[in-house]
Amino acid sequence: MDSDLDIARRAEPRPIEEIASKLGLSTSDLIMQGPTVAKIQWNTMKSKSSSKQGFLILVTSVNPTPFGEGKTVTTIGLNQGLNRKGHNACCVIREPSMGPVFGIKGGAAGGGFSQVIPMEQINLHFTGDLHAVTSAHNLCSAILDNHLHRDNELDIDTNRIFWPRVIDMNDRSLREVTIGLGGKSNGLVRSDRFDITAASEVMAILSLSRDYKDLRARLGRIIIAESNSGKPVTAEDIGAAGSMALLLRDALLPNLVQTLEGDPAFVHCGPFANIAHGNSSIIADSLALSCTDYVVTEAGFGADMGAEKALHIKSLASGKTPDCVVINVTVRSMKLHGGGFSTGGGKRPPKEELESENVDATRKGAASNLRRHVRNISMTGLPVIVSINKFSTDTDAEIQAISDEAKLAGAKDVVIFRGHAEGGLGAGELADAVVDACKKHDESGRQYSPIVESGMSAKETILKIATNVYGAHNVDFSPEALRSFETLKKWDLEKLPVCMAKTQYSFSHEASELGAPTGFTLPIREIRINAGAGFLVAICGSMMTMPGLPKRPAAMDMDMDEDGNLIGVFG
């Protein structure tokens, strides 16, 4: 069986100028990054900002499993399917992080015949946006520590420094570190931590900024520490915000690539959905919406993570709510959530168990996990389409069980998706369902009703998400979290939206709790203030913002031959 890399290498990519022309863009609108990649000129971005707006389709999923549910494949395949049906469409996905690429995932450019290319370049450094975020973030760290070394004129409380350092790699040894050696020549000795770049507030700011003015203002509002008098100290206060903005100048410009079938695709920004807000940039969405009739964008992990944050954080910043939501699901994921495998949630079951029919377990998983996801989105008033990513071993009875439960939960439609094996042709049924849903939703005039209402306090927001989305009975705030609420109130930040940092594998904070657990108490360990990004981060349970590598990292099976060709990577 051909790997994703084999399929991508056989593709004959078209010049990026030809792809841009499908968006109504000319060569003068592009900043070339090679023959098949380009950034979009800022003047073009400004001229398109007041243009017409197409329909926005949000692709999300059930809670992920070790098998992979194919959400990015569905996003890219739907884009191809819409274009094959004669519609003017584009997709917007996130940029891969080196952490998952070399850790466990191996790549983030789709798979099979629903990929974006050049996938090797996209998965390895791409246009350097994540490196720019890393550099801008760590520049602020360096200026902060220099300020402390040079007599600390702002009277910063060295025990109340909130700003970490970041690196775009999984490295658990950097989670808690001691920096500085003291004395005249070395920095102040203090405790620090590293987060992965995808969890950086700078990444969130880049994703949520509307333009350069907004980017610069948000960077200035970053709260890096507290003074001994109890006042917030910002990146603006220490003189770091301007230079940080300079490092992000090119990174704010969206990256244009293409699908295997020559359809336009933007790949821009890469916040994780479990420890950050998990969505691509609003500036890429806005450009795509002004150039096409349908834009397919992807939210990370399950609907309880990326989709919830797309609706309550990204939409709030962009002013654009999705017109339709696609929930991606597989038979094998529902078997797992229905208790159909002997190995439990963390390990891959034997091949014969994975591929054997188990209608009861499939139905049980769909009746719990899928139904809760559908219900959560449906109660916002947005139309929900369930897309079953079909594998060759799935049976009609298993497919029917998922379809029955999805419709009982309120899904507008349930379709079969074959985009991995057939590309755009295999996404035709999904494309038709999406077009119909967007049209009817638009004609109905039905208003979007957010689960979390604007103006709620942080504590109320956390309780609402925990009980209404996750199924928790209550929330247990640690003493540290409770103290943070007092600080938020003092600084007039208590009504910011909340980004929940929680395991992606379960509705609860325990990864092993499959299906749709209820009655549990959700522990909130810590509240982090991302004032520049415009939200708070609630750390649930033992969630870490710096991942570690698995027992056998994907990097150990990667190499390069004498001609520079990649070996053993990306499927």
BAROSE-515607 format. One line per 10 residues: number of its first residue (from 1); their letters; for each residue y, x, z of C-alpha. Coordinates in nm, 2 decimals. Last residue first. Example, Ala and Ser with C-alpha at 12.3 -4.5 7.8 and 13.67 -1.06 7.14 Angstrom:
2	sa	-0.11:1.37:0.71  -0.45:1.23:0.78
***
This chain:
571	gfvgilngde	0.77:0.30:0.67  1.10:0.48:0.71  0.99:0.84:0.73  0.68:1.05:0.67  0.84:1.31:0.43  1.20:1.34:0.31  1.26:1.54:-0.01  1.47:1.86:0.04  1.30:2.05:-0.25  1.08:2.26:-0.02
561	dmdmdmaapr	0.96:1.95:0.17  1.12:1.77:0.46  0.97:1.63:0.78  0.92:1.32:0.99  0.61:1.24:1.21  0.75:1.38:1.53  1.08:1.20:1.47  0.91:0.86:1.51  0.88:0.94:1.88  0.53:0.96:2.04
551	kplgpmtmms	0.55:0.86:2.40  0.87:0.66:2.34  1.22:0.81:2.36  1.46:0.69:2.62  1.75:0.44:2.59  2.10:0.50:2.73  2.26:0.17:2.82  1.98:0.09:3.07  1.87:-0.26:3.18  1.71:-0.26:3.53
541	gciavlfgag	1.82:-0.61:3.62  2.10:-0.75:3.40  2.41:-0.54:3.33  2.71:-0.78:3.27  2.95:-0.63:3.01  3.30:-0.77:3.01  3.49:-0.86:2.69  3.81:-0.78:2.49  3.70:-0.47:2.31  3.99:-0.29:2.47
531	anirieripl	3.93:-0.45:2.81  3.56:-0.34:2.82  3.51:-0.37:3.19  3.16:-0.31:3.32  2.99:-0.55:3.57  2.68:-0.43:3.75  2.34:-0.53:3.88  2.33:-0.89:3.78  1.99:-1.03:3.88  1.87:-1.35:3.70
521	tfgtpagles	1.67:-1.58:3.94  1.37:-1.74:3.77  1.30:-2.11:3.74  1.21:-2.10:3.37  1.02:-1.87:3.13  1.02:-1.96:2.76  0.73:-1.77:2.59  0.69:-1.42:2.72  0.78:-1.27:3.06  0.67:-0.91:3.01
511	aehsfsyqtk	1.03:-0.79:2.93  1.16:-0.90:3.27  1.53:-0.99:3.25  1.44:-1.34:3.13  1.46:-1.49:2.78  1.22:-1.21:2.69  1.19:-0.91:2.46  1.56:-0.83:2.41  1.60:-0.70:2.76  1.95:-0.78:2.90
501	amcvplkeld	2.31:-0.65:2.87  2.50:-0.98:2.86  2.84:-0.96:2.69  3.09:-1.17:2.88  3.41:-1.33:2.75  3.73:-1.24:2.95  3.85:-1.49:3.21  3.85:-1.25:3.51  4.08:-1.00:3.35  4.40:-1.06:3.55
491	wkkltefsrl	4.39:-0.72:3.71  4.35:-0.85:4.06  4.09:-1.11:3.94  3.89:-0.84:3.76  3.90:-0.62:4.07  3.77:-0.90:4.29  3.50:-0.98:4.03  3.40:-0.61:4.04  3.34:-0.63:4.42  3.08:-0.91:4.35
481	aepsfdvnha	2.91:-0.69:4.09  2.88:-0.40:4.34  2.74:-0.64:4.61  2.47:-0.74:4.35  2.50:-1.08:4.19  2.19:-1.30:4.20  2.20:-1.58:3.94  2.02:-1.91:3.95  1.75:-2.13:3.80  1.72:-1.92:3.48
471	gyvntaikli	1.64:-2.09:3.15  1.79:-1.82:2.93  2.05:-2.02:2.73  2.17:-2.29:2.97  2.09:-2.13:3.31  2.18:-1.76:3.24  2.45:-1.84:2.98  2.63:-2.08:3.21  2.59:-1.86:3.52  2.73:-1.56:3.34
461	tekasmgsev	3.02:-1.77:3.21  3.10:-1.91:3.55  3.12:-1.56:3.70  3.33:-1.44:3.42  3.58:-1.73:3.47  3.59:-2.00:3.20  3.90:-2.00:2.98  3.72:-2.06:2.65  3.41:-2.27:2.68  3.06:-2.11:2.68
451	ipsyqrgsed	2.80:-2.32:2.50  3.04:-2.35:2.21  3.08:-2.69:2.04  3.13:-2.65:1.66  3.29:-2.96:1.51  3.11:-3.19:1.26  3.32:-3.24:0.95  3.02:-3.40:0.78  3.11:-3.26:0.44  3.11:-2.89:0.56
441	hkkcadvvad	2.78:-2.94:0.74  2.63:-3.11:0.44  2.74:-2.83:0.20  2.63:-2.55:0.44  2.29:-2.71:0.50  2.22:-2.77:0.12  2.31:-2.41:0.04  2.09:-2.28:0.32  1.79:-2.49:0.22  1.82:-2.38:-0.14
431	alegaglgge	1.84:-2.01:-0.04  1.54:-2.05:0.19  1.32:-2.19:-0.08  1.43:-1.92:-0.32  1.36:-1.63:-0.08  1.04:-1.52:-0.25  1.22:-1.48:-0.59  1.48:-1.26:-0.41  1.22:-1.00:-0.31  0.86:-1.09:-0.37
421	ahgrfivvdk	0.65:-0.91:-0.11  0.91:-0.88:0.17  1.10:-1.18:0.05  0.82:-1.43:0.11  1.00:-1.69:0.32  0.85:-2.03:0.40  1.09:-2.30:0.50  1.17:-2.53:0.79  1.47:-2.76:0.78  1.73:-2.92:1.00
411	agalkaedsi	1.57:-2.77:1.32  1.60:-3.01:1.61  1.33:-2.90:1.86  1.07:-3.14:1.72  1.14:-2.99:1.37  1.06:-2.64:1.50  0.75:-2.76:1.68  0.60:-2.92:1.36  0.69:-2.63:1.14  0.53:-2.38:1.38
401	aqieadtdts	0.21:-2.58:1.39  0.21:-2.62:1.01  0.23:-2.25:0.96  -0.07:-2.20:1.19  -0.27:-2.47:1.00  -0.18:-2.33:0.66  -0.32:-1.99:0.77  -0.13:-1.66:0.81  -0.33:-1.36:0.69  -0.11:-1.28:0.39
391	fknisvivpl	0.21:-1.27:0.61  0.48:-1.53:0.59  0.83:-1.49:0.73  0.88:-1.84:0.85  1.25:-1.94:0.82  1.37:-2.20:1.06  1.70:-2.36:0.95  1.95:-2.46:1.21  2.27:-2.67:1.14  2.55:-2.59:1.39
381	gtmsinrvhr	2.65:-2.85:1.65  2.64:-2.61:1.94  2.34:-2.80:2.08  2.14:-2.68:1.78  2.17:-2.31:1.87  2.01:-2.34:2.21  1.76:-2.60:2.09  1.63:-2.38:1.81  1.59:-2.08:2.05  1.42:-2.30:2.31
371	rlnsaagkrt	1.18:-2.44:2.05  1.09:-2.10:1.92  0.99:-1.96:2.26  0.81:-2.26:2.41  0.65:-2.50:2.16  0.64:-2.22:1.90  0.43:-2.00:2.14  0.20:-2.29:2.23  0.16:-2.39:1.86  0.06:-2.03:1.77
361	advneselee	-0.17:-2.00:2.07  -0.35:-2.33:1.97  -0.36:-2.24:1.60  -0.54:-1.91:1.64  -0.65:-1.78:1.31  -0.76:-1.41:1.31  -0.53:-1.15:1.18  -0.40:-1.00:1.50  -0.74:-1.03:1.67  -0.91:-0.85:1.39
351	kpprkgggts	-0.65:-0.58:1.39  -0.68:-0.51:1.76  -0.37:-0.60:1.96  -0.04:-0.40:1.95  0.08:-0.32:2.30  0.37:-0.44:2.52  0.33:-0.81:2.54  -0.03:-0.86:2.65  -0.34:-0.68:2.51  -0.57:-0.98:2.50
341	fggghlkmsr	-0.37:-1.17:2.23  -0.31:-1.54:2.20  -0.08:-1.59:2.50  0.16:-1.83:2.32  0.44:-1.57:2.30  0.20:-1.34:2.12  0.07:-1.61:1.89  0.43:-1.71:1.81  0.51:-1.35:1.71  0.20:-1.34:1.49
331	vtvnivvcdp	0.30:-1.66:1.31  0.64:-1.52:1.23  0.99:-1.64:1.30  1.35:-1.60:1.16  1.62:-1.84:1.28  1.88:-1.92:1.01  2.21:-2.04:1.13  2.46:-2.24:0.91  2.84:-2.26:0.88  2.90:-1.96:1.10
321	tkgsalskih	3.22:-1.97:1.31  3.53:-1.78:1.18  3.83:-1.70:1.41  3.74:-1.33:1.40  3.77:-1.24:1.77  3.63:-1.57:1.90  3.36:-1.57:1.63  3.25:-1.22:1.75  3.24:-1.29:2.12  3.10:-1.64:2.19
311	lakeagmdag	2.92:-1.72:1.86  2.81:-1.38:1.76  2.72:-1.30:2.12  2.48:-1.60:2.14  2.34:-1.49:1.81  2.28:-1.13:1.91  2.11:-1.20:2.24  1.95:-1.54:2.31  1.91:-1.58:1.93  1.67:-1.28:1.93
301	fgaetvvydt	1.74:-0.92:1.83  2.07:-0.83:1.65  2.28:-1.08:1.46  2.27:-1.06:1.08  2.53:-1.17:0.82  2.48:-1.36:0.50  2.80:-1.43:0.31  2.81:-1.72:0.05  3.09:-1.81:-0.19  3.20:-1.45:-0.26
291	cslalsdaii	3.51:-1.22:-0.25  3.71:-1.35:0.04  3.40:-1.40:0.26  3.29:-1.05:0.18  3.62:-0.91:0.30  3.62:-1.11:0.62  3.26:-1.02:0.70  3.34:-0.65:0.65  3.65:-0.69:0.88  3.45:-0.88:1.14
281	ssnghainaf	3.22:-0.58:1.18  2.84:-0.60:1.22  2.69:-0.77:1.53  2.51:-0.68:1.84  2.75:-0.74:2.13  2.64:-0.44:2.33  2.33:-0.36:2.55  2.07:-0.59:2.40  2.25:-0.66:2.07  2.30:-0.30:1.97
271	pgchvfapdg	2.64:-0.21:1.81  2.62:-0.07:1.46  2.93:-0.08:1.24  2.93:-0.15:0.87  2.67:-0.20:0.59  2.81:-0.42:0.31  2.59:-0.56:0.04  2.64:-0.64:-0.32  2.34:-0.75:-0.53  2.16:-0.50:-0.76
261	eltqvlnpll	1.81:-0.62:-0.71  1.71:-0.34:-0.47  2.02:-0.44:-0.27  2.35:-0.27:-0.31  2.60:-0.05:-0.12  2.96:-0.11:0.00  3.08:0.06:0.33  3.36:-0.12:0.52  3.68:0.07:0.61  3.73:0.11:0.99
251	adrlllamsg	3.54:0.44:0.98  3.81:0.60:0.76  4.08:0.57:1.03  3.85:0.61:1.33  3.94:0.97:1.41  4.31:0.89:1.38  4.26:0.60:1.62  4.12:0.83:1.88  4.43:1.05:1.84  4.66:0.76:1.91
241	aagideatvp	4.46:0.63:2.21  4.43:0.95:2.41  4.77:0.98:2.58  4.65:0.95:2.94  4.82:0.61:2.99  4.72:0.48:2.65  4.35:0.54:2.73  4.41:0.32:3.03  4.44:0.35:3.41  4.40:0.03:3.60
231	kgsnseaiii	4.59:0.00:3.94  4.43:0.03:4.28  4.68:0.27:4.44  4.42:0.55:4.42  4.42:0.49:4.05  4.14:0.31:3.86  3.96:0.45:3.56  3.90:0.44:3.18  4.05:0.10:3.10  4.07:0.07:2.72
221	rglrarldky	4.39:-0.11:2.63  4.52:0.17:2.41  4.21:0.15:2.19  4.27:-0.22:2.15  4.62:-0.17:2.03  4.53:0.09:1.77  4.24:-0.12:1.63  4.47:-0.43:1.61  4.73:-0.24:1.42  4.47:-0.08:1.19
211	drslsliamv	4.32:-0.42:1.10  4.11:-0.71:1.23  3.93:-0.51:1.51  3.60:-0.65:1.64  3.35:-0.39:1.51  3.57:-0.09:1.57  3.64:-0.21:1.92  3.27:-0.26:1.99  3.20:0.09:1.87  3.48:0.22:2.09
201	esaatidfrd	3.33:0.04:2.38  3.03:0.25:2.33  2.69:0.09:2.34  2.59:0.20:1.99  2.69:0.55:2.08  2.41:0.57:2.34  2.55:0.59:2.69  2.60:0.92:2.89  2.68:0.94:3.26  2.92:1.12:3.49
191	srvlgnskgg	2.93:1.25:3.84  3.20:1.49:3.93  3.29:1.87:3.95  3.64:1.91:3.81  3.65:2.12:3.50  3.62:2.49:3.47  3.85:2.79:3.46  4.06:2.75:3.78  3.76:2.64:4.00  3.51:2.36:3.94
181	lgitverlsr	3.18:2.38:3.77  3.22:2.06:3.57  2.97:1.78:3.50  2.69:1.62:3.70  2.47:1.39:3.50  2.32:1.04:3.51  2.17:0.89:3.19  2.16:1.23:3.02  1.79:1.29:3.08  1.71:0.95:2.92
171	dnmdivrpwf	1.80:1.08:2.57  1.79:0.84:2.28  2.04:0.97:2.03  2.39:0.88:1.91  2.57:1.05:2.20  2.82:0.90:2.44  3.04:1.01:2.74  3.13:0.78:3.02  3.46:0.60:3.11  3.46:0.41:3.44
161	irntdidlen	3.62:0.66:3.68  3.65:0.52:4.03  3.52:0.80:4.25  3.78:1.04:4.09  4.06:0.80:4.20  4.32:0.88:3.94  4.66:0.99:4.07  4.83:0.96:3.73  4.96:1.32:3.76  4.60:1.45:3.80
151	drhlhndlia	4.69:1.82:3.86  4.58:1.96:3.52  4.20:1.95:3.58  4.21:1.57:3.62  4.41:1.54:3.30  4.17:1.77:3.12  3.88:1.55:3.24  4.06:1.25:3.08  4.14:1.43:2.76  3.78:1.53:2.72
141	sclnhastva	3.65:1.18:2.78  3.90:1.03:2.54  3.78:1.29:2.28  3.43:1.18:2.36  3.49:0.83:2.25  3.67:0.93:1.93  3.39:1.18:1.84  3.11:0.94:1.90  3.29:0.67:1.70  3.35:0.91:1.41
131	hldgtfhlni	2.98:1.02:1.43  2.88:0.65:1.40  3.10:0.61:1.09  2.96:0.93:0.92  2.92:0.78:0.57  2.54:0.74:0.60  2.42:0.98:0.88  2.05:0.93:0.80  1.94:0.57:0.77  2.20:0.47:0.50
121	qempivqsfg	2.14:0.80:0.31  1.76:0.74:0.29  1.81:0.37:0.22  2.02:0.42:-0.09  1.98:0.13:-0.10  1.95:-0.21:0.07  1.60:-0.36:0.10  1.42:-0.68:0.03  1.13:-0.57:-0.19  0.94:-0.42:0.10
111	ggaaggkigf	1.17:-0.34:0.39  1.52:-0.38:0.54  1.77:-0.10:0.58  1.72:-0.03:0.95  1.50:0.27:0.99  1.22:0.43:1.20  1.20:0.18:1.48  1.06:0.39:1.76  1.27:0.69:1.84  1.41:0.89:1.54
101	vpgmsperiv	1.56:0.59:1.37  1.60:0.40:1.70  1.84:0.67:1.84  1.99:0.78:1.51  2.17:0.44:1.49  2.15:0.23:1.18  2.46:0.06:1.04  2.48:-0.31:1.08  2.44:-0.58:0.81  2.67:-0.78:0.58
91	ccanhgkrnl	2.52:-0.97:0.29  2.68:-1.09:-0.04  2.66:-1.40:-0.25  2.79:-1.56:-0.57  2.53:-1.83:-0.64  2.31:-1.84:-0.95  1.98:-1.90:-0.78  1.89:-1.53:-0.81  2.21:-1.45:-0.62  2.11:-1.68:-0.34
81	gqnlgittvt	1.76:-1.53:-0.33  1.90:-1.17:-0.32  2.12:-1.25:-0.02  1.83:-1.44:0.14  1.61:-1.13:0.09  1.87:-0.90:0.26  1.90:-1.12:0.57  1.53:-1.20:0.57  1.44:-0.83:0.55  1.69:-0.77:0.83
71	kgegfptpnv	1.51:-1.03:1.04  1.16:-0.90:0.96  0.97:-1.01:1.27  0.85:-0.66:1.39  0.50:-0.63:1.52  0.59:-0.49:1.87  0.76:-0.83:1.94  1.12:-0.96:1.91  1.25:-1.27:2.08  1.29:-1.53:1.81
61	stvlilfgqk	1.54:-1.46:1.53  1.89:-1.45:1.39  2.05:-1.48:1.05  2.41:-1.62:1.05  2.53:-1.78:0.73  2.91:-1.78:0.65  3.04:-2.00:0.37  3.32:-1.87:0.15  3.68:-1.81:0.24  3.97:-1.81:0.00
51	ssskskmtnw	4.21:-1.51:0.00  4.46:-1.43:0.28  4.30:-1.10:0.38  4.22:-0.99:0.02  4.55:-0.80:-0.03  4.52:-0.62:0.30  4.16:-0.51:0.23  4.26:-0.38:-0.11  4.54:-0.18:0.04  4.29:-0.03:0.28
41	qikavtpgqm	4.06:0.10:0.00  3.70:-0.01:0.03  3.43:0.25:0.11  3.18:0.34:-0.16  2.81:0.42:-0.20  2.59:0.44:-0.51  2.74:0.73:-0.71  2.87:0.92:-0.41  3.11:0.83:-0.12  3.37:0.69:-0.36
31	ildstslglk	3.68:0.53:-0.21  3.70:0.21:-0.40  3.97:-0.04:-0.50  4.08:0.17:-0.80  3.73:0.13:-0.94  3.77:-0.25:-0.96  3.68:-0.53:-0.72  3.60:-0.89:-0.82  3.30:-0.89:-0.59  3.06:-0.86:-0.88
21	saieeiprpe	3.28:-0.58:-1.00  3.20:-0.38:-0.69  2.83:-0.37:-0.79  2.93:-0.22:-1.13  3.15:0.04:-0.96  2.86:0.13:-0.73  2.67:0.25:-1.03  2.33:0.07:-1.06  2.03:0.18:-0.86  1.70:0.23:-1.04
11	arraidldsd	1.44:0.16:-0.77  1.13:0.36:-0.76  1.26:0.56:-0.46  1.32:0.23:-0.26  0.96:0.12:-0.32  0.82:0.45:-0.21  1.05:0.46:0.10  0.93:0.11:0.20  0.58:0.23:0.18  0.34:0.14:-0.10
1	m	0.00:0.00:0.00
***
